[in-house]
Amino acid sequence: MPTVTDESASSLRRLATGVPDAATRWAGARWTWPVVLGVAAVGLVVGMLTGFPGWWQTTIYSSAGLTSVVMLFLLQHTTNRANHAVLIKLDELVRATRGAREDFLDLEDRQVHEQEALHDRLINTTDDVAADDTR
């Protein structure tokens, strides 16, 4: 049975990240929409010239569905990557800020009820500080 080495796992990880990153850059490029518009126009012309047969409809519906699913995964990948980067930056700011509470580090990994409890505690503390400032 083949074993997975650290090197092969690392190259698989790079591939699993690199392919969606490249596809996201391609899909978000400014020249992509005219290409997609052109492909749609060609498909429409082919449909009109052939009388919109069943194979044309199947091709259009299938390609639209597959494209939608792929784009959904690419959007989710990009969103997750950006959110993860923001969370790392925020953790760094919390660690670098004197007086910051480390309870709030890695808050995204906690259960919702724990997040809500910390939020309530933060709001109550903020209200207490504001009341002290007005005296």
Summary of the structure (lengths in Angstrom):
residues: 135
radius of gyration: 25.1
end to end distance: 72.9
largest distance: 81.2
contacts: 263
relative contact order: 0.05
helix: 84%
strand: 0%
